[in-house]
Amino acid sequence: MARSLSTSSQTPGRRGQVRLGIGIELITIGWMVIEATVALTTGILSRSVSLEGFGIDSIIELIAGGILLWRLLVEQRGGSEERVELAERRASWVTALGLFALAVYIVIDSGWTFLKQIHPESSWWGLGLALAAAIIMPLLWQGKLRVARRIGSAALKADAACSVTCAYMSLALLVGLLLNRLLGWWWADPLAGLALVYFIVREGREAWHEARTGEACSCCSDEDDDC
């Protein structure tokens, strides 16, 4: 018989942390909608490989965040441990497969841009988005990490690693866009796109590990010893 995580069996502290986790995921989902919309629209209009890749990554994180929100709501409503575990695994599988596919897309698109010497247009919208993400994502990372440790959620811990990875990605994106904007180095944009591949593959590996084992990848400790 499935063991229920009923609200009556949860401590007040855990219930509060689950509510906090739900709030953080709602903020994440809202930001990812903005991030994906601006990045993809601007990337397509300016022919920027790095912005397009950043936007697609945002969509993947949006989907994974939605599943994680479901996982937290299941626990809040007293769902069984099996349902919580299922939600965690689904979030990880979706994230991993989507990220690996994105890495392949960016490599092909960047190679095509180099081959055809496509000059992306500079974009103030893209620069503003990259700067905002570099500020917002570390804050979300810290919030998710604290909640994940307190409720023992490997999926939320992996999602926290995704957030800090997104912060690194935004910095790489910012450098590429600035070089293109200020110096006219058109090749800096696809090069920044290829730099994102490192973070995307690493993020995908962490999600794949969590999906297979149900445990957060130990490599997330690079950013925090308590991760």
C-alpha positions in Angstrom: 0.0 0.0 0.0 1.4 3.4 -0.9 2.6 5.4 2.0 0.8 8.8 2.1 2.6 12.1 2.8 -0.6 13.5 4.4 -0.5 17.0 5.7 -1.3 15.7 9.2 1.9 13.6 9.2 4.2 16.4 8.1 5.9 18.7 10.6 4.9 22.4 10.4 8.5 23.2 9.3 8.3 20.8 6.4 4.9 22.1 5.3 6.3 25.6 5.4 9.3 24.6 3.3 7.1 22.9 0.7 5.0 26.1 0.5 8.2 28.1 0.0 9.3 25.7 -2.7 6.0 26.2 -4.5 6.4 29.9 -4.4 10.0 29.7 -5.7 8.9 27.4 -8.6 6.0 29.8 -9.5 8.5 32.7 -9.7 10.8 30.5 -11.7 8.1 29.6 -14.2 7.0 33.2 -14.5 10.6 34.3 -15.2 11.2 31.5 -17.7 8.1 32.6 -19.7 9.6 36.1 -19.9 13.1 34.8 -20.6 12.0 32.4 -23.3 9.8 34.9 -25.0 12.4 37.7 -25.1 15.3 35.4 -26.0 13.6 33.6 -28.9 11.9 36.6 -30.3 15.1 38.7 -30.2 17.3 35.8 -31.3 15.2 35.0 -34.4 14.9 38.7 -35.4 18.7 39.3 -34.9 19.8 35.9 -36.1 21.6 35.2 -32.9 22.5 31.6 -32.3 23.3 32.2 -28.6 20.0 34.0 -27.9 18.0 31.2 -29.6 19.8 28.6 -27.6 19.3 30.5 -24.4 15.6 30.8 -25.2 15.2 27.1 -26.0 17.0 26.2 -22.7 14.4 28.5 -21.0 11.6 26.5 -22.5 13.1 23.2 -21.3 13.5 24.6 -17.8 10.0 25.9 -17.9 8.6 22.4 -18.6 10.8 20.9 -15.9 9.7 23.6 -13.5 6.1 22.9 -14.2 6.6 19.2 -13.4 8.5 20.1 -10.2 5.7 22.4 -9.2 3.4 19.4 -9.6 5.7 17.3 -7.4 5.5 19.9 -4.6 1.7 20.2 -4.9 1.4 16.5 -4.7 3.2 16.5 -1.4 1.4 19.5 -0.1 -1.9 17.7 -0.8 -0.9 14.6 1.0 0.0 12.5 -2.0 1.8 9.2 -1.8 5.6 8.9 -1.8 5.3 6.9 -5.0 3.6 9.8 -6.8 6.2 12.3 -5.5 9.0 10.1 -6.7 7.3 9.7 -10.1 7.0 13.4 -10.5 10.7 13.9 -9.6 11.8 11.2 -12.1 9.6 12.7 -14.9 11.1 16.2 -14.4 14.6 14.8 -14.6 13.9 12.7 -17.8 12.3 15.6 -19.6 15.1 18.0 -18.6 17.9 15.6 -19.6 16.5 14.6 -23.0 15.6 18.2 -23.9 19.0 19.5 -22.9 20.9 16.9 -24.9 18.8 17.7 -28.0 19.4 21.4 -27.4 23.2 20.8 -27.3 23.1 19.1 -30.7 21.0 21.9 -32.2 23.4 24.6 -31.0 26.4 22.8 -32.4 24.7 22.4 -35.8 23.4 26.0 -35.9 26.7 27.5 -34.8 28.6 25.5 -37.4 26.2 26.7 -40.1 26.6 30.3 -38.9 30.4 30.0 -39.1 30.3 28.3 -42.5 28.0 30.9 -44.0 29.5 33.8 -42.0 26.0 35.0 -41.0 26.4 38.3 -39.2 23.9 38.6 -36.3 22.5 42.0 -35.5 23.3 43.5 -32.1 20.4 43.6 -29.6 19.9 45.8 -26.6 17.0 43.5 -25.6 19.3 40.6 -25.6 21.9 42.4 -23.5 19.3 43.4 -21.0 17.9 39.9 -20.7 21.4 38.4 -20.2 22.1 40.9 -17.5 18.8 40.4 -15.7 19.2 36.6 -15.8 22.7 36.9 -14.3 21.2 38.7 -11.3 17.9 36.7 -10.9 19.1 33.1 -11.4 21.6 33.0 -8.5 18.9 34.2 -6.2 16.5 31.4 -7.3 19.4 28.9 -7.0 20.0 29.7 -3.4 16.3 29.6 -2.5 15.8 26.2 -4.3 18.9 24.7 -2.7 17.8 25.6 0.8 14.4 24.1 0.3 15.7 21.0 -1.4 18.1 20.3 1.5 15.3 20.7 4.1 12.7 18.5 2.4 15.2 16.0 0.9 14.2 16.5 -2.8 16.8 15.4 -5.3 14.8 16.8 -8.2 14.6 20.2 -6.6 18.3 20.0 -5.8 19.0 19.2 -9.5 16.7 22.1 -10.5 18.8 24.4 -8.2 21.9 23.3 -10.2 20.0 24.2 -13.4 19.5 27.7 -12.1 23.1 28.3 -11.3 24.1 26.8 -14.6 21.6 29.2 -16.3 23.4 32.1 -14.5 26.8 31.0 -16.0 25.1 30.7 -19.4 23.7 34.2 -19.1 27.3 35.5 -18.4 28.6 33.7 -21.5 25.7 35.1 -23.5 26.4 38.6 -22.2 30.1 38.5 -23.2 29.2 37.2 -26.7 26.5 39.9 -27.3 28.8 42.7 -26.0 31.7 41.7 -28.3 29.3 41.7 -31.2 27.7 45.0 -30.2 30.8 47.0 -29.3 33.5 45.5 -31.5 31.4 44.0 -34.4 32.9 40.6 -33.8 30.0 38.6 -35.5 31.8 35.3 -34.7 31.6 36.0 -31.0 27.8 35.2 -31.0 28.0 31.6 -32.4 31.2 31.1 -30.2 29.1 32.1 -27.2 26.5 29.6 -28.4 29.1 26.9 -28.4 30.2 28.0 -24.9 26.7 27.3 -23.7 27.0 23.7 -24.9 29.4 23.0 -22.0 26.9 24.1 -19.4 23.9 22.5 -21.2 25.6 19.1 -21.4 26.7 19.3 -17.8 23.1 20.2 -16.8 21.8 17.3 -18.9 24.2 14.8 -17.3 23.0 15.9 -13.8 19.4 15.5 -14.8 20.1 12.1 -16.4 21.8 10.9 -13.2 18.9 12.0 -11.1 16.4 10.3 -13.4 18.3 7.0 -13.3 19.2 6.9 -9.6 16.7 9.3 -7.9 19.7 11.1 -6.4 21.1 14.5 -7.2 24.5 14.3 -9.1 27.4 15.0 -6.8 28.9 17.3 -9.4 26.5 20.0 -8.2 28.8 20.3 -5.2 31.0 22.4 -7.4 28.9 25.4 -6.6 28.0 24.5 -3.0 29.6 22.0 -0.7 26.3 21.4 1.0 24.6 20.6 -2.3 
